């Protein structure tokens, strides 16, 4: 099985992702995206925005600042509660994240107190991996990056650790200016920063990353909305409930209907979990590699009433790639209190003011999604003798490659490539054998290759080659943009084109 180290090496070799400032030795937890990586990352972001904002009338978007008034983080609870337990070595001074250190030893420590951590270290006779020294007491470490705003007499502010929080201070303005009615959502996509104690596993746990987050606001009287799930009730998913975890059981297959009957989350959470689960499937993740895990009570964030993760089966275990929390009225109440501002909504039917609930908060890490797509797409093909990256055509960083069969056809092929470049991301390649050129495109996930040969000059057509099947079909050059658009958007399968 491909390891996370193998994937990191592949991404570096092919131009997807590099260690930041690699010539200076890099810096832990920070990554630079190469020409293919930025293409894949932008495609993931565009598909998320298109699916959950542009195609819905009940969702609007904002773009809040990365640095905001620090009172926002005091009100939200992040200044006090956004922490992990840091475990220092008394001998060499090396510091590590307590729960991850114990997790690597096969010991679960999620949500444990410093005293409980100390008990586990003593029980299992664990010491520093760097020098063998004894650990000091575990203590809380705030994960937010601080910065100074203004000159020496300025003030301390923070890089945002999540994209969600700036949605709440803007809630009333967004609702008023867009004339939104409950239920509705506000989405944001952008950078977030966390001063991770132990960044690890390539892109999975880093200090700078991007998030897509959506706060879905509902009337407290609309929380139990039975009609909401009618289109998703029969969707079958792998689920690991809190009870299963306590009983040391494996995940099981349940339908959304069964989850609803077992009162696993509120209907809005189930609705959005189903939406994002389906989004992953529609963009190439295999169903057996996804599961929904319910958070245990002692691992819930300070704002959450309940939380579920969509997890992906990475080589290093089942890990979260998407979260969904029921935040209740926590955030709006906090900001109303701290800012002395009215964030209530007047419900005309009942003639009363209410504080909306965030019944569901889908939170999607872009890099984690990208990593899951890469792992699921990767195939070391023995038949072809090279790697094939079976990326969904809508996510592929290069959508079309154009090849002249021989050098005499370079001018004609380049003209076609330039025309197609008005519509798609196109790579032009004239070097090496056709087989080698196909292999290079397979390795970076290009779904379709166009070859121009001598028949193309006579018949005004070209060969389209499908990455996944290696099947080929000839298409009129004038029809290439329309045909490729249908193939890439998946309006038609390649097999239909062959007919």
C-alpha positions as CSV (number, residue, x, y, z in Angstrom):
1,X,0.0,0.0,0.0
2,X,1.2,3.5,-0.8
3,X,2.4,5.2,2.4
4,X,2.0,8.9,3.3
5,X,5.7,9.3,2.7
6,X,5.4,7.7,-0.7
7,X,2.6,10.2,-1.6
8,X,4.6,13.1,-0.4
9,X,7.5,12.0,-2.6
10,X,5.2,11.5,-5.6
11,X,3.6,15.0,-5.1
12,X,7.1,16.6,-5.0
13,X,8.4,14.6,-8.0
14,X,5.4,15.5,-10.2
15,X,5.0,19.2,-9.2
16,X,1.9,18.9,-7.0
17,X,3.3,20.0,-3.6
18,X,6.8,21.1,-2.3
19,X,8.1,21.7,1.3
20,X,7.9,25.5,1.7
21,X,11.2,27.2,1.0
22,X,12.8,23.8,0.4
23,X,16.2,25.2,-0.5
24,X,16.4,26.6,3.0
25,X,15.4,23.3,4.6
26,X,11.7,23.9,4.7
27,X,9.6,24.7,7.7
28,X,7.4,22.1,9.5
29,X,3.7,22.3,8.7
30,X,3.9,24.6,5.7
31,X,3.7,23.6,2.1
32,X,3.9,25.3,-1.3
33,X,1.7,24.1,-4.2
34,X,3.3,23.6,-7.6
35,X,1.7,24.1,-11.0
36,X,-0.3,20.8,-10.7
37,X,-1.1,21.2,-7.0
38,X,-2.6,24.7,-7.4
39,X,-4.6,23.4,-10.4
40,X,-6.0,20.5,-8.3
41,X,-6.6,22.6,-5.2
42,X,-8.4,25.4,-7.2
43,X,-10.6,22.7,-8.9
44,X,-11.6,21.2,-5.5
45,X,-12.5,24.7,-4.2
46,X,-14.4,25.6,-7.3
47,X,-16.4,22.3,-7.2
48,X,-17.3,22.9,-3.5
49,X,-18.4,26.5,-4.1
50,X,-20.3,25.5,-7.2
51,X,-22.0,22.6,-5.5
52,X,-22.9,24.2,-2.2
53,X,-23.2,28.0,-2.9
54,X,-23.8,28.8,-6.6
55,X,-26.3,26.0,-7.2
56,X,-28.4,26.8,-4.1
57,X,-30.7,29.7,-3.4
58,X,-30.5,29.2,0.4
59,X,-26.7,29.7,0.7
60,X,-24.8,32.9,0.3
61,X,-21.0,33.5,0.6
62,X,-18.7,36.0,2.3
63,X,-15.0,36.5,2.5
64,X,-14.0,37.7,5.9
65,X,-10.5,39.1,6.8
66,X,-7.8,36.7,8.1
67,X,-7.0,39.1,11.0
68,X,-10.0,40.5,12.8
69,X,-10.8,42.3,16.1
70,X,-9.3,40.1,18.9
71,X,-12.6,40.5,20.8
72,X,-14.1,38.1,18.3
73,X,-11.9,35.3,19.6
74,X,-12.6,36.2,23.2
75,X,-16.3,36.0,22.6
76,X,-16.0,32.8,20.6
77,X,-14.1,31.1,23.4
78,X,-11.0,30.4,21.3
79,X,-8.7,32.5,23.5
80,X,-9.5,30.2,26.4
81,X,-10.4,26.9,24.9
82,X,-8.7,26.4,21.6
83,X,-5.9,24.3,23.0
84,X,-4.1,21.0,22.8
85,X,-2.0,19.4,25.6
86,X,1.7,19.9,25.2
87,X,4.1,17.3,26.7
88,X,7.6,18.6,27.4
89,X,10.7,16.5,28.0
90,X,12.5,17.6,31.2
91,X,15.9,16.4,29.9
92,X,16.2,17.7,26.2
93,X,13.3,20.1,26.1
94,X,11.6,18.4,23.1
95,X,7.9,19.1,23.1
96,X,5.2,16.9,21.6
97,X,1.4,16.8,21.4
98,X,0.3,14.5,24.2
99,X,-2.7,12.8,22.6
100,X,-0.8,12.1,19.3
101,X,2.2,10.7,21.2
102,X,0.0,8.3,23.1
103,X,-2.0,7.5,19.9
104,X,1.2,6.4,18.2
105,X,1.7,4.0,21.1
106,X,-1.8,2.5,20.5
107,X,-3.3,4.3,23.5
108,X,-6.4,6.5,23.1
109,X,-6.1,9.8,25.0
110,X,-8.8,11.9,23.2
111,X,-10.2,14.5,25.6
112,X,-8.1,13.5,28.6
113,X,-7.0,15.9,31.3
114,X,-3.3,16.5,32.2
115,X,-3.7,14.3,35.2
116,X,-5.1,11.4,33.1
117,X,-2.2,11.8,30.6
118,X,0.3,11.6,33.5
119,X,-1.3,8.5,34.7
120,X,-1.1,6.8,31.2
121,X,2.6,7.8,30.9
122,X,3.4,6.2,34.3
123,X,1.3,3.1,33.6
124,X,2.9,2.4,30.3
125,X,6.4,3.6,31.4
126,X,6.7,6.0,28.5
127,X,9.6,8.5,28.0
128,X,10.9,11.0,25.4
129,X,11.6,9.4,22.1
130,X,14.4,11.9,21.4
131,X,16.5,11.2,24.5
132,X,14.7,8.8,26.7
133,X,14.2,11.5,29.4
134,X,11.2,11.8,31.6
135,X,8.3,14.0,30.6
136,X,7.2,17.0,32.6
137,X,3.5,17.8,33.3
138,X,1.3,18.2,30.3
139,X,-0.2,21.6,29.9
140,X,-2.6,23.5,27.6
141,X,-1.1,25.2,24.6
142,X,-3.2,27.7,22.6
143,X,-3.0,26.9,18.9
144,X,-3.7,30.4,17.6
145,X,-0.9,32.4,15.9
146,X,-0.6,35.9,17.4
147,X,0.6,39.0,15.6
148,X,1.1,42.7,16.3
149,X,-1.2,45.1,14.6
150,X,0.3,48.6,14.2
151,X,3.6,50.0,15.5
152,X,5.1,49.4,19.0
153,X,2.0,50.9,20.6
154,X,-0.4,48.7,18.7
155,X,-2.2,45.6,19.9
156,X,-2.1,41.8,19.7
157,X,-4.3,40.2,17.2
158,X,-4.6,36.6,15.8
159,X,-4.5,34.8,12.5
160,X,-7.9,33.1,12.3
161,X,-7.8,29.4,13.3
162,X,-11.0,28.7,11.4
163,X,-13.0,30.4,8.7
164,X,-16.4,30.1,10.4
165,X,-16.1,32.7,13.1
166,X,-16.2,35.8,11.0
167,X,-19.6,34.7,9.7
168,X,-21.3,35.3,13.0
169,X,-20.5,39.1,13.5
170,X,-21.7,39.6,9.9
171,X,-24.9,37.5,10.3
172,X,-27.3,40.4,10.6
173,X,-25.8,42.3,7.7
174,X,-25.8,39.3,5.4
175,X,-29.3,38.4,6.2
176,X,-30.6,42.0,5.7
177,X,-28.7,42.7,2.5
178,X,-29.6,39.4,0.9
179,X,-33.1,39.4,2.2
180,X,-32.6,35.9,3.5
181,X,-35.3,33.9,5.3
182,X,-34.6,31.1,7.8
183,X,-33.5,28.5,7.2
184,X,-30.4,29.6,5.2
185,X,-26.7,29.3,5.2
186,X,-23.6,31.5,5.0
187,X,-20.5,30.0,3.5
188,X,-16.8,31.0,3.5
189,X,-13.7,29.6,1.8
190,X,-10.2,30.7,2.7
191,X,-7.0,30.4,4.7
192,X,-6.8,29.3,8.3
193,X,-3.8,29.0,10.6
194,X,-3.1,26.7,13.6
195,X,0.1,26.6,15.5
196,X,0.1,22.8,15.6
197,X,2.4,21.3,18.2
198,X,3.2,18.3,16.0
199,X,2.4,18.8,12.3
200,X,2.6,15.5,10.6
201,X,1.4,13.2,7.8
202,X,2.2,15.5,4.9
203,X,-0.9,17.7,4.1
204,X,-3.1,16.1,6.7
205,X,-2.0,18.1,9.8
206,X,-0.3,21.4,8.8
207,X,-0.1,24.9,10.2
208,X,-1.5,26.8,7.2
209,X,-4.4,25.4,5.3
210,X,-7.7,26.3,3.6
211,X,-11.2,25.6,4.7
212,X,-14.7,25.7,3.3
213,X,-17.2,26.2,6.1
214,X,-20.9,26.7,6.1
215,X,-23.1,27.9,9.0
216,X,-26.7,26.8,8.5
217,X,-29.1,28.9,10.5
218,X,-32.5,27.6,11.4
219,X,-35.5,28.6,13.5
220,X,-35.5,26.6,16.8
221,X,-39.0,25.5,15.8
222,X,-37.7,24.0,12.6
223,X,-35.1,21.8,14.1
224,X,-37.1,18.6,13.6
225,X,-37.9,18.8,9.9
226,X,-39.1,15.4,8.8
227,X,-39.5,16.4,5.1
228,X,-35.9,17.4,4.9
229,X,-34.4,13.9,4.6
230,X,-36.9,12.4,2.1
231,X,-34.3,12.4,-0.8
232,X,-31.5,11.0,1.4
233,X,-33.3,8.4,3.6
234,X,-32.2,5.4,1.6
235,X,-28.6,6.4,1.3
236,X,-26.5,3.8,3.0
237,X,-23.3,4.8,4.7
238,X,-20.7,3.3,7.0
239,X,-21.2,4.6,10.5
240,X,-19.2,4.4,13.7
241,X,-21.4,5.6,16.5
242,X,-20.3,6.7,20.0
243,X,-21.8,3.5,21.4
244,X,-19.9,1.3,19.0
245,X,-16.6,3.1,20.0
246,X,-17.3,2.5,23.7
247,X,-18.1,-1.1,23.0
248,X,-14.9,-1.5,20.9
249,X,-17.0,-2.4,17.8
250,X,-16.3,-1.9,14.1
251,X,-18.3,0.5,12.0
252,X,-21.6,-0.8,10.5
253,X,-23.7,0.0,7.4
254,X,-26.7,2.2,8.2
255,X,-29.1,4.2,6.1
256,X,-29.7,7.8,6.8
257,X,-33.2,6.8,7.8
258,X,-31.8,4.4,10.4
259,X,-29.5,7.1,11.7
260,X,-32.5,9.4,12.0
261,X,-34.5,6.7,13.9
262,X,-31.6,6.2,16.3
263,X,-31.5,9.9,16.9
264,X,-27.9,10.2,15.7
265,X,-27.7,13.9,15.3
266,X,-30.5,16.3,14.3
267,X,-32.1,16.1,10.8
268,X,-30.2,19.1,9.5
269,X,-26.9,17.4,10.4
270,X,-27.9,14.2,8.7
271,X,-29.0,16.2,5.7
272,X,-25.7,17.9,5.3
273,X,-23.7,14.8,6.1
274,X,-25.5,13.0,3.3
275,X,-24.9,16.0,0.9
276,X,-21.1,16.0,1.5
277,X,-20.9,12.2,1.6
278,X,-22.5,12.1,-1.8
279,X,-20.2,15.0,-3.0
280,X,-17.2,12.9,-2.2
281,X,-18.6,9.9,-4.1
282,X,-19.6,11.9,-7.1
283,X,-16.0,13.3,-7.3
284,X,-14.3,9.9,-7.3
285,X,-13.9,8.6,-3.7
286,X,-14.9,5.0,-3.3
287,X,-17.7,4.3,-0.9
288,X,-15.8,1.7,1.1
289,X,-13.1,4.3,1.9
290,X,-15.6,6.6,3.7
291,X,-17.4,6.4,7.0
292,X,-19.2,8.7,9.4
293,X,-18.0,8.8,13.0
294,X,-19.9,10.2,15.9
295,X,-17.8,12.2,18.4
296,X,-17.6,11.0,21.9
297,X,-18.8,13.5,24.5
298,X,-15.3,14.1,26.0
299,X,-13.9,15.1,22.6
300,X,-16.5,17.7,21.6
301,X,-15.3,21.2,21.0
302,X,-16.4,23.8,23.5
303,X,-19.1,25.1,21.2
304,X,-20.6,21.8,20.0
305,X,-23.7,20.0,21.2
306,X,-22.9,17.1,18.9
307,X,-20.4,16.4,16.1
308,X,-19.9,13.9,13.3
309,X,-16.9,13.4,11.1
310,X,-16.7,12.0,7.6
311,X,-13.5,10.0,7.7
312,X,-11.3,8.6,4.9
313,X,-9.3,5.4,5.1
314,X,-5.8,6.6,4.7
315,X,-2.8,4.3,4.9
316,X,-2.2,5.6,8.4
317,X,-5.8,4.9,9.5
318,X,-9.3,6.3,9.4
319,X,-8.9,10.1,9.7
320,X,-11.3,13.1,9.5
321,X,-11.6,14.9,6.2
322,X,-14.9,16.6,7.0
323,X,-16.7,17.7,10.2
324,X,-20.2,18.6,11.0
325,X,-21.1,20.2,14.3
326,X,-24.4,21.2,15.9
327,X,-23.3,24.6,17.4
328,X,-26.8,25.5,18.7
329,X,-27.1,29.2,19.6
330,X,-23.7,29.3,21.2
331,X,-22.0,31.7,18.8
332,X,-24.7,34.2,18.2
333,X,-25.4,34.4,21.9
334,X,-21.7,35.0,22.7
335,X,-21.4,37.8,20.2
336,X,-24.7,39.4,21.3
337,X,-23.4,39.4,24.9
338,X,-19.8,40.6,24.2
339,X,-20.6,43.1,21.4
340,X,-23.9,44.3,23.0
341,X,-25.4,43.9,19.5
342,X,-28.8,42.5,18.5
343,X,-28.5,39.4,16.3
344,X,-32.0,38.1,16.8
345,X,-34.5,37.5,14.0
346,X,-38.1,38.6,14.0
347,X,-40.4,35.7,13.0
348,X,-43.5,37.3,11.6
349,X,-45.7,34.2,11.8
350,X,-45.2,34.0,15.6
351,X,-44.7,37.7,16.1
352,X,-41.6,37.1,18.2
353,X,-37.9,37.5,18.2
354,X,-35.7,34.4,18.1
355,X,-32.0,33.5,18.2
356,X,-31.4,31.2,15.3
357,X,-29.6,27.9,15.8
358,X,-26.6,26.7,13.8
359,X,-28.1,23.2,13.6
360,X,-25.4,22.1,11.2
361,X,-21.9,23.4,10.4
362,X,-20.3,21.5,7.5
363,X,-16.5,22.1,7.8
364,X,-14.3,21.0,4.9
365,X,-10.5,21.1,4.9
366,X,-9.3,21.6,1.3
367,X,-5.9,20.0,1.7
368,X,-7.4,16.9,3.4
369,X,-9.9,16.5,0.6
370,X,-7.1,16.9,-1.9
371,X,-5.1,14.3,-0.2
372,X,-8.0,11.8,-0.1
373,X,-8.7,12.4,-3.8
374,X,-5.0,11.7,-4.6
375,X,-4.9,8.5,-2.6
376,X,-8.1,7.2,-4.1
377,X,-7.0,8.0,-7.6
378,X,-3.5,6.6,-7.4
379,X,-2.8,3.3,-9.2
380,X,0.6,1.8,-9.9
381,X,-0.5,0.0,-13.1
382,X,1.5,-3.2,-13.7
383,X,-0.2,-3.5,-17.1
384,X,0.9,0.0,-18.3
385,X,4.2,0.1,-16.4
386,X,3.5,3.5,-14.9
387,X,1.3,5.3,-12.4
388,X,-2.2,6.2,-13.4
389,X,-3.9,9.0,-11.5
390,X,-7.7,8.4,-11.9
391,X,-8.8,11.9,-10.9
392,X,-12.3,13.0,-11.6
393,X,-12.2,15.0,-14.8
394,X,-13.6,18.0,-13.1
395,X,-10.7,18.0,-10.6
396,X,-7.8,17.2,-13.0
397,X,-5.2,20.0,-13.0
398,X,-4.6,19.4,-16.7
399,X,-7.9,18.6,-18.6
400,X,-6.6,18.0,-22.1
401,X,-3.2,17.2,-23.6
402,X,-2.5,17.7,-27.3
403,X,0.2,15.8,-29.2
404,X,1.5,16.0,-32.8
405,X,2.3,12.5,-34.0
406,X,5.5,13.7,-35.7
407,X,7.4,17.0,-35.8
408,X,6.0,18.0,-39.2
409,X,2.6,18.3,-37.5
410,X,3.7,20.6,-34.7
411,X,2.3,23.8,-36.2
412,X,-1.1,22.3,-36.9
413,X,-1.3,20.6,-33.5
414,X,-0.3,23.8,-31.7
415,X,-3.0,25.8,-33.4
416,X,-5.6,23.2,-32.2
417,X,-4.1,23.4,-28.7
418,X,-4.3,27.2,-28.6
419,X,-7.9,27.0,-29.7
420,X,-8.8,24.5,-27.0
421,X,-6.9,26.6,-24.4
422,X,-9.7,29.1,-24.6
423,X,-12.0,26.6,-23.0
424,X,-9.8,24.1,-21.0
425,X,-6.5,23.7,-19.2
426,X,-4.3,22.3,-22.0
427,X,-0.8,20.9,-22.1
428,X,1.1,20.7,-25.4
429,X,3.8,17.9,-25.7
430,X,5.9,17.2,-28.7
431,X,8.8,15.3,-27.2
432,X,9.2,11.5,-27.0
433,X,7.2,8.6,-28.3
434,X,3.4,8.8,-28.2
435,X,3.4,6.0,-25.6
436,X,5.7,7.9,-23.3
437,X,3.7,11.1,-23.7
438,X,0.5,9.2,-22.8
439,X,2.3,7.8,-19.7
440,X,3.4,11.2,-18.5
441,X,-0.2,12.5,-18.7
442,X,-1.6,9.4,-17.0
443,X,0.8,10.1,-14.1
444,X,-0.6,13.6,-13.5
445,X,-4.3,12.6,-14.1
446,X,-5.0,14.2,-17.5
447,X,-8.3,12.6,-18.5
448,X,-8.1,13.1,-22.3
449,X,-5.3,13.3,-24.8
450,X,-5.7,14.5,-28.4
451,X,-3.4,13.2,-31.1
452,X,-3.0,15.0,-34.4
453,X,-1.8,12.7,-37.3
454,X,-1.6,13.0,-41.1
455,X,-5.2,11.8,-41.4
456,X,-6.2,14.8,-39.3
457,X,-5.0,17.1,-42.1
458,X,-7.1,15.3,-44.7
459,X,-10.2,14.4,-42.7
460,X,-10.2,17.3,-40.3
461,X,-10.5,15.1,-37.3
462,X,-8.3,13.9,-34.4
463,X,-8.0,11.0,-31.9
464,X,-9.3,11.4,-28.4
465,X,-7.8,8.9,-26.0
466,X,-9.5,8.2,-22.6
467,X,-7.1,7.9,-19.6
468,X,-9.0,5.3,-17.6
469,X,-9.7,2.8,-20.4
470,X,-7.0,3.8,-23.0
471,X,-9.8,3.5,-25.6
472,X,-9.6,5.9,-28.5
473,X,-12.2,7.5,-30.9
474,X,-11.8,10.0,-33.8
475,X,-13.8,13.3,-33.6
476,X,-14.1,16.2,-36.0
477,X,-11.7,19.0,-35.0
478,X,-14.5,21.5,-35.2
479,X,-16.5,19.5,-32.6
480,X,-13.6,19.0,-30.1
481,X,-14.6,21.9,-27.8
482,X,-18.2,20.7,-27.5
483,X,-17.3,17.1,-27.1
484,X,-14.6,17.7,-24.5
485,X,-16.9,20.0,-22.5
486,X,-19.4,17.2,-22.3
487,X,-16.8,14.6,-21.3
488,X,-15.1,16.7,-18.7
489,X,-18.4,17.8,-17.1
490,X,-19.5,14.2,-17.2
491,X,-22.6,14.9,-19.2
492,X,-21.7,11.9,-21.3
493,X,-19.4,9.0,-20.6
494,X,-16.6,8.1,-23.0
495,X,-18.4,4.8,-23.9
496,X,-21.3,6.9,-25.3
497,X,-18.9,8.8,-27.5
498,X,-17.6,5.5,-28.9
499,X,-21.1,4.6,-30.0
